[in-house]
Amino acid sequence: MKHLRPALSLFLLFTLITGLIYPLAVTGLAQVLFPWQANGSLLAVDGRPVGSALIGQSFTSPGEFWGRPSATSPYPDNAQASSGSNLGPTNPALIDAVKARIAALKAADPDNHAPIPVDLVTASGSGLDPQISLAAAYYQAPRVARARQLPLADVKALIEKTAHRPWLHLFGTPRVNVVELNLALNALGAKHID
């Protein structure tokens, strides 16, 4: 009994510290210091959430920018099943998937003979990547401009405006968030033709 009481007291103390005090302190600090991130980095239109800046969405319309392919199941960009395909570069299933994605991109824009950026045909490790390279965005710009009946220069300017640059111009690569880019495109009020 003399060992049970201190053990039970320590158990209750550490349960209180690690199970209640610490999570409340971390949550409180996150809400004060990083409220946007702590609440899911939600993107809203007219006060209504339409997505998160951290999770990709599937876009298939010619008048929208398309993100990276998603390997999540049972459907693409499933935030509850974050995963990659785990297929190696010589796996025939991955090679066939990449070939199909290349064919889909060429079918959507047959006049575009530019090299297809690799991030448009390969899934990210999480399957939820919301960002593409600037090269991937510029590759799609002619198709989007044609579908929306916009000048190509305006679409390219929008890509530049929404681009995320490397931190201190040193860390990371230039990229664009596809959800944010499509929301900005919709905000232009341009005609959207599917």
N, C-alpha and C positions, 0 to 999 in steps of 0.2 A: 504494500500500500504506500510505503514511503517513496517508491520510485514512480508509482502511477500518478500521483498528484502533480509532481513537477513536469512529467511528460505530458499530461493532459493540459496543464497550464501553458506550456510552450506551444503545444498544438493549437490551442485557441488563440494565443497571442499571434503566432505566425499566420494563422488563417485570417485573423483580423487585419494584419499588416499587408499580406500579399493578396488576399482575396477581396479586401474592401478599400483600405486606405490607399494603397499604391494605384489600383486601377482608377479610383476617383481622382487622385492627384494628377495622373497622366492625362486622363480625359479632360480635366479642368484646364491644365496647361495647354493642351492641344487646342481647346476651344478658344482660349485667350490669344495664343501666339499664332496659330494657323487655322483659323475657323473654316476657310474655304476647303482646305485639304481634309480637315477632320470631319467635315460633313459630306464627303464623297466627291468633291470637285464637280458638283453638278452644273450642267449648262442649262440655261432656261431661256425660253422664248415667251414673251408676254407674261412673265412670272410663273410659267409652267415648266417643270423639269422635262427636258427632252433627251437627256443623256448625261454621260460623265466624260470629263476630259481625260479620264484614265482608262476607259474601256472602249474599244473599237466597236463600230456598228457596221452591218452589211449594207452596202449601197450597190444597186445594180442598174439604176437608170442611166442612160447615156448622158443626161444633164447633171449628173453628180460625179464627184470625185470618188474613186473606189479605193478602199484601204487595202491593207495586206490580207492575203487569204488567212482564214482561221481554221485551225485543226481541232477545235473543240467539238464535242459531241453532246447531244444528238443533233445540234444545229450550230452554225457558225456564230462566233462571238458570244458564246454561252458563259457568262461570268461565274456560274456555279460549277463549271467544269474546265477551269483553266488548265491547258496542257498543250504540248506540241505534238507533232506526229510521231516523234522518235524514230523516224525513218532516216537511214544513213544516205549519203550522197550517191551511192551506187545502187540503192534499192530500186528495183523496177517500178514499184508502186509510186515512189516519189518522182521518178523520171516521167512516168505517165501523167501524174498530176500536174507537173510543171508544163509538160507539152500541152495538156488540155487548157491550162491557164493562158499560155502563150497564144493558142488558137483562139480563145475567147477574146483576148485583147485585140488581136488582129481582126477578128470578125466585127468587133465593135467600132473599129477605126481603121478600115482597110487602106486608107491613104497615108497612114502614119508609118513611115519606114525607119524611124529612129530606133536605136537599140532600146529594148525593153529593160528597165531597171529591175534588178534581181528582187527587190522587196515587193514587187507587184506579182511575183510568181512563187514566192516561198513564204511559208507561215513563220511567225515568230515563235520563240520558245514558249510563251504563255498562251499563244493563240488569241490574245486580246489586244494586241498592240494597236493603239489609236493613231499612230503616227506613220507617215511615209517620208521618204527622202524628198528633197526639192526636185531631184531629177524625176522621180515618180510622179510628182504633181505636174511638172512641166510636160512630161510625156502625155498626160491626159488632157492638158489644157485645150488643144485643138478640138477634141471631141466634145468637151463640155461647152466650149464657146459656140460651136455649131448647133448643138442641141438647144442651147438657151438663146440663140440668136444674139450673141454678144460679140463685140470686137475682141479678138484674141488678146490684144494689148490690155484690155480691162481685166480679163481673167488672169493674165500673168501678174498684173499689178496687185490683184487680190491675193494671189499666192505669196507675193513678197510682203504684203501687209500682214498676213497671218502667220508668216514663218517664225519659227522659234530659232534663234541663233545660239551658238555655243556660249556657255557661261564664260564671261571674261574673254570671249573669242578664243578660248583655249580648250575647254572641256566639252566634249560631245561633238555632234555633227549638226549642220543645219537640217531642220525637219519641219514638217507641217502636220498639225493635228487635223485629220480628215473630217471629223465631226464639226470642229470649229470652222473649217474652211467651207463646208457645205452650208452651215448656218449663215456664214457671212455672204455666201452666194445667194441664198434665199432672201437675205435682207436687202439685197440690191433691188428686189422687186422685178427681176428679169423674168421673161416668159420662160416657162419650163416645159419643154416638149419631150415626151417619152418616146 
